[in-house]
Amino acid sequence: MSANSLFLEAFKGMKRFGPGSDESTKRAISLYPADKQELKILDIGCGIGTHTLLLAEHFPAADITAIDVCEPHIEKLNQKAKANGMADRLHGITMSMFSMTFPDESFDLIWSEGAIYIAGFTSGLRDWRCLLKKGGYLICSEISWLKDNPSKESMDFWQEGYSQMNTIAEKLKQIEAAGYELAAHFVCPVSDWTENYYDPIEKNLKEMKANHPDDPDAEQIIQSLGAEIGLYRKHPDDYSYVFYIMKKTCEE
């Protein structure tokens, strides 16, 4: 069995492929000061579209473009959009965030839930800004330190996994430096990590261990994800995803 297939098996049945929840998504949506109904929205790194559908429900007159590099994810999203009568205004496209071809100032709102880290936080802020209309908003969730002195275990893990990991205070400085005005931010709760993400993964990993007892690739995935889960359960106050709601400032 290929490593990619095994990885997908670890995330079997998941609504989201990172920590999060409908409640956190809805809270972030509520912090967007929509002053018109016919919005143009871009969802970058939409996965299978769990949060994209929430956007579509909240903004019934919006035209939403959702991109993800995984074609099966986009197929699922488009199927859901059709089943919910949204296919005329919710368009899933298989596209990398590194090769977007949208004209400048195309969107009122750019949404990216748990995905801006792929571009790198500062790069995403910089490179996506031109796609926003004047006064447009970028709303994203980004993993951030919750304290200035996290544990050495957490520091070592994230230094290797994501070098742009930083404190909320530093993220706010980066937002301002990139040409945005912060409107709001909030820390996602522990349950976004445990109940909604790690608990179902642990269930899948137990099944993987039983189904692939002598597969070294399966064992590597089980150990890797297990270590990540164990770290968070030991140090849940070290880091979390934080939603940042920001407005594009006027060009000088």
TIZADO-653044 format. One record per residue (C-alpha): residue number from 1; residue in three letters; x, z, y negated. Coordinates in Angstrom, 2 decimals. Last residue first. Layout:
REC  num  residuo       c1       c3       c2
REC  NUM      ALA        X        Z        Y
...
! end
This chain:
REC  num  residuo       c1       c3       c2
REC  252      GLU    -0.08     0.18   -55.02
REC  251      GLU    -2.22    -0.72   -52.04
REC  250      CYS    -5.29     1.44   -51.73
REC  249      THR    -5.26     4.18   -49.12
REC  248      LYS    -6.44     3.59   -45.57
REC  247      LYS    -8.58     6.54   -44.53
REC  246      MET    -7.72     8.99   -41.79
REC  245      ILE    -9.41    10.90   -38.96
REC  244      TYR    -6.88    12.49   -36.62
REC  243      PHE    -8.11    13.77   -33.27
REC  242      VAL    -5.64    16.11   -31.60
REC  241      TYR    -4.69    15.96   -27.94
REC  240      SER    -3.15    19.15   -26.73
REC  239      TYR     0.09    21.09   -26.68
REC  238      ASP     1.70    24.49   -26.09
REC  237      ASP    -1.46    26.59   -25.66
REC  236      PRO    -2.24    25.20   -22.20
REC  235      HIS     1.19    26.34   -20.88
REC  234      LYS     0.86    27.15   -17.15
REC  233      ARG    -2.17    24.91   -16.51
REC  232      TYR    -0.43    22.18   -18.50
REC  231      LEU     2.76    22.37   -16.49
REC  230      GLY     0.93    22.45   -13.17
REC  229      ILE    -1.00    19.31   -14.04
REC  228      GLU     2.17    17.42   -14.98
REC  227      ALA     3.93    18.62   -11.82
REC  226      GLY     0.98    17.57    -9.67
REC  225      LEU     0.94    14.15   -11.29
REC  224      SER     4.57    13.60   -10.34
REC  223      GLN     4.31    15.20    -6.90
REC  222      ILE     1.22    13.21    -5.91
REC  221      ILE     2.69     9.99    -7.30
REC  220      GLN     5.93    10.51    -5.37
REC  219      GLU     4.05    11.42    -2.20
REC  218      ALA     2.04     8.21    -2.39
REC  217      ASP     5.22     6.18    -2.74
REC  216      PRO     6.82     8.07     0.16
REC  215      ASP     3.90     7.22     2.49
REC  214      ASP     3.87     9.45     5.57
REC  213      PRO     0.69    11.46     4.99
REC  212      HIS    -1.23     8.66     3.24
REC  211      ASN    -4.95     9.45     3.72
REC  210      ALA    -4.64    13.25     3.72
REC  209      LYS    -2.27    13.32     0.75
REC  208      MET    -4.44    10.78    -1.06
REC  207      GLU    -7.54    12.92    -0.50
REC  206      LYS    -5.79    15.95    -1.98
REC  205      LEU    -4.63    13.79    -4.89
REC  204      ASN    -8.19    12.66    -5.60
REC  203      LYS    -9.40    16.26    -5.89
REC  202      GLU    -6.47    17.08    -8.16
REC  201      ILE    -7.41    14.10   -10.34
REC  200      PRO   -10.99    15.39   -10.62
REC  199      ASP    -9.77    18.80   -11.88
REC  198      TYR    -7.08    17.32   -14.15
REC  197      TYR    -9.35    15.21   -16.35
REC  196      ASN   -12.77    16.43   -17.44
REC  195      GLU   -12.71    20.03   -16.22
REC  194      THR    -9.04    20.66   -17.06
REC  193      TRP    -7.78    18.55   -19.93
REC  192      ASP   -10.93    18.14   -22.02
REC  191      SER   -11.79    21.73   -20.97
REC  190      VAL    -8.76    22.96   -22.95
REC  189      PRO   -10.44    21.88   -26.18
REC  188      CYS    -9.43    18.92   -28.39
REC  187      VAL    -7.72    20.00   -31.62
REC  186      PHE    -9.28    18.85   -34.87
REC  185      HIS    -8.47    16.58   -37.79
REC  184      ALA   -10.10    15.56   -41.05
REC  183      ALA   -10.01    13.06   -43.92
REC  182      LEU    -6.27    12.41   -44.03
REC  181      GLU    -5.33     9.81   -46.63
REC  180      TYR    -3.38     6.90   -45.22
REC  179      GLY    -0.36     4.88   -46.28
REC  178      ALA     2.17     5.40   -43.48
REC  177      ALA     3.83     8.33   -45.29
REC  176      GLU     0.51    10.20   -45.39
REC  175      ILE    -0.03     9.81   -41.65
REC  174      GLN     3.58    10.76   -40.91
REC  173      LYS     3.18    13.97   -42.94
REC  172      LEU     0.02    14.81   -40.98
REC  171      LYS     1.87    14.20   -37.71
REC  170      GLU     4.60    16.61   -38.86
REC  169      ALA     2.05    19.37   -39.48
REC  168      ILE     0.37    18.67   -36.15
REC  167      THR     3.68    19.20   -34.40
REC  166      ASN     5.60    16.41   -32.71
REC  165      MET     5.81    14.26   -29.60
REC  164      GLN     7.44    10.99   -30.60
REC  163      SER     9.86    11.19   -27.63
REC  162      TYR     7.09    10.86   -25.09
REC  161      GLY     7.83    11.47   -21.39
REC  160      GLU    11.44    12.67   -21.50
REC  159      GLN    11.04    14.89   -24.53
REC  158      TRP     7.62    15.72   -23.15
REC  157      PHE     8.86    17.38   -19.97
REC  156      ASP    11.84    19.14   -21.55
REC  155      MET     9.74    20.60   -24.37
REC  154      SER     7.00    21.72   -22.01
REC  153      GLU     9.44    23.53   -19.76
REC  152      LYS    11.30    24.96   -22.77
REC  151      SER     8.06    26.58   -23.93
REC  150      PRO     6.62    25.61   -27.29
REC  149      ASN     8.13    27.03   -30.50
REC  148      ASP     6.52    25.36   -33.50
REC  147      LYS     3.04    25.58   -32.03
REC  146      LEU     0.16    23.26   -31.16
REC  145      TRP     2.45    20.33   -30.32
REC  144      SER     0.68    17.00   -30.46
REC  143      ILE    -0.89    14.40   -28.18
REC  142      GLU    -2.68    11.81   -30.29
REC  141      SER    -6.36    11.03   -30.69
REC  140      CYS    -7.20     8.23   -33.07
REC  139      ILE    -9.51     7.43   -35.96
REC  138      LEU    -8.36     4.77   -38.43
REC  137      TYR   -10.64     4.20   -41.40
REC  136      GLY   -11.16     1.38   -43.87
REC  135      GLY   -10.87     1.87   -47.63
REC  134      LYS    -9.70    -1.69   -48.08
REC  133      LYS   -10.34    -3.47   -44.79
REC  132      LEU    -8.25    -2.45   -41.83
REC  131      LEU    -6.16    -4.91   -39.82
REC  130      CYS    -3.13    -4.33   -42.07
REC  129      ARG    -3.01    -0.68   -41.03
REC  128      TRP    -2.55    -1.49   -37.34
REC  127      ASP     1.21    -2.01   -37.48
REC  126      ARG     2.11     1.06   -39.54
REC  125      LEU    -0.12     3.64   -37.88
REC  124      GLY     0.67     2.22   -34.45
REC  123      SER     4.41     2.27   -35.15
REC  122      THR     4.25     5.90   -36.32
REC  121      PHE     2.33     7.00   -33.24
REC  120      GLY     4.25     5.00   -30.66
REC  119      ALA     2.65     1.81   -29.37
REC  118      ILE     1.72     3.49   -26.09
REC  117      TYR     1.16     6.78   -27.97
REC  116      ILE    -1.77     5.08   -29.74
REC  115      ALA    -3.74     5.24   -26.47
REC  114      GLY    -5.53     8.58   -26.14
REC  113      GLU    -8.59     7.36   -28.02
REC  112      SER    -7.98     4.51   -30.42
REC  111      TRP   -10.65     3.60   -32.97
REC  110      ILE   -10.14     1.18   -35.86
REC  109      LEU   -12.91     1.20   -38.43
REC  108      ASP   -13.99    -1.18   -41.20
REC  107      PHE   -12.27    -4.10   -39.51
REC  106      SER   -10.95    -7.57   -40.29
REC  105      GLU    -8.56    -6.77   -43.14
REC  104      ASP    -5.80    -8.99   -41.74
REC  103      PRO    -6.82   -11.58   -39.19
REC  102      PHE    -6.99   -10.55   -35.50
REC  101      THR    -4.32   -11.84   -33.15
REC  100      MET    -3.35    -8.69   -31.26
REC   99      SER    -0.20    -9.08   -29.18
REC   98      PHE     1.26    -5.58   -28.92
REC   97      MET    -2.12    -3.91   -28.42
REC   96      SER    -2.35    -6.04   -25.30
REC   95      MET    -5.50    -8.07   -24.72
REC   94      THR    -8.27    -8.37   -22.15
REC   93      ILE   -11.31    -8.55   -24.42
REC   92      GLY   -14.48    -6.44   -24.30
REC   91      HIS   -17.17    -7.51   -26.76
REC   90      LEU   -19.93    -5.16   -27.89
REC   89      ARG   -22.45    -6.78   -30.26
REC   88      ASP   -24.38    -9.33   -28.21
REC   87      ALA   -23.52    -7.59   -24.94
REC   86      MET   -25.29    -4.40   -26.00
REC   85      GLY   -28.40    -4.50   -23.80
REC   84      ASN   -27.28    -1.51   -21.75
REC   83      ALA   -26.65    -3.52   -18.57
REC   82      LYS   -24.76    -6.13   -20.60
REC   81      ALA   -22.52    -3.54   -22.22
REC   80      LYS   -21.93    -1.90   -18.85
REC   79      GLN   -20.86    -5.21   -17.31
REC   78      ASN   -18.62    -5.88   -20.31
REC   77      LEU   -16.96    -2.49   -19.87
REC   76      LYS   -16.44    -3.00   -16.14
REC   75      GLU   -14.84    -6.42   -16.74
REC   74      ILE   -12.63    -4.91   -19.41
REC   73      HIS   -11.36    -2.29   -16.98
REC   72      PRO   -10.74    -4.95   -14.32
REC   71      GLU    -8.69    -6.93   -16.89
REC   70      CYS    -6.26    -4.12   -17.72
REC   69      VAL    -4.53    -4.74   -21.09
REC   68      ASP    -7.39    -3.18   -23.04
REC   67      ILE    -9.34    -4.36   -26.06
REC   66      ALA   -12.73    -3.44   -27.51
REC   65      THR   -14.38    -5.47   -30.27
REC   64      ILE   -17.45    -3.78   -31.73
REC   63      ASP   -20.05    -5.27   -34.05
REC   62      ALA   -21.99    -2.36   -35.52
REC   61      ALA   -25.78    -2.25   -35.97
REC   60      PRO   -26.43     0.48   -33.39
REC   59      PHE   -23.57     2.70   -34.62
REC   58      HIS   -23.96     5.89   -32.56
REC   57      GLU   -24.85     4.06   -29.35
REC   56      ALA   -22.05     1.52   -29.77
REC   55      LEU   -19.52     4.26   -30.46
REC   54      LEU   -20.69     6.13   -27.36
REC   53      LEU   -20.32     2.91   -25.37
REC   52      THR   -16.72     2.65   -26.56
REC   51      HIS   -16.07     6.24   -25.44
REC   50      THR   -16.65     5.38   -21.80
REC   49      GLY   -15.26     1.86   -22.21
REC   48      ILE   -13.46     1.21   -18.94
REC   47      GLY   -10.14     1.71   -20.72
REC   46      CYS   -10.61     1.19   -24.48
REC   45      GLY    -6.97     0.82   -25.48
REC   44      ILE    -7.69    -0.26   -29.07
REC   43      ASP   -11.34    -0.07   -30.16
REC   42      LEU   -11.93    -2.35   -33.15
REC   41      ILE   -15.06    -1.80   -35.26
REC   40      LYS   -16.82    -4.08   -37.75
REC   39      LEU   -19.61    -2.10   -39.36
REC   38      GLU   -23.09    -3.26   -40.18
REC   37      GLN   -24.61     0.14   -40.94
REC   36      LYS   -23.00     1.13   -44.22
REC   35      ASP   -21.58     4.26   -45.78
REC   34      ALA   -20.14     5.64   -42.55
REC   33      PRO   -18.33     8.89   -43.33
REC   32      TYR   -16.47     9.25   -40.00
REC   31      LEU   -16.41    12.94   -39.08
REC   30      SER   -19.44    12.61   -36.80
REC   29      ILE   -17.55    10.06   -34.69
REC   28      ALA   -14.80    12.62   -34.07
REC   27      ARG   -17.34    15.17   -32.87
REC   26      LYS   -18.97    12.56   -30.67
REC   25      THR   -15.64    11.73   -29.02
REC   24      SER   -14.87    15.40   -28.51
REC   23      GLU   -18.27    16.00   -26.88
REC   22      ASP   -18.02    12.90   -24.70
REC   21      SER   -14.79    14.31   -23.32
REC   20      GLY   -11.04    13.86   -23.40
REC   19      PRO    -7.83    14.06   -21.40
REC   18      GLY    -6.63    10.66   -20.20
REC   17      PHE    -7.83     7.88   -17.94
REC   16      ARG   -11.50     8.47   -18.63
REC   15      LYS   -14.62     8.05   -16.52
REC   14      MET   -12.60     8.70   -13.36
REC   13      GLY   -13.98     7.49   -10.03
REC   12      LYS   -10.56     6.84    -8.54
REC   11      PHE    -7.68     7.95   -10.77
REC   10      ALA    -5.26     8.79    -7.95
REC    9      GLU    -6.45     5.68    -6.13
REC    8      LEU    -5.44     3.59    -9.13
REC    7      PHE    -1.92     4.98    -8.78
REC    6      LEU    -1.93     4.15    -5.08
REC    5      SER    -2.97     0.57    -5.84
REC    4      ASN    -0.16     0.28    -8.39
REC    3      ALA     2.37     1.70    -5.93
REC    2      SER     1.39    -0.95    -3.42
REC    1      MET     0.00     0.00     0.00
! end
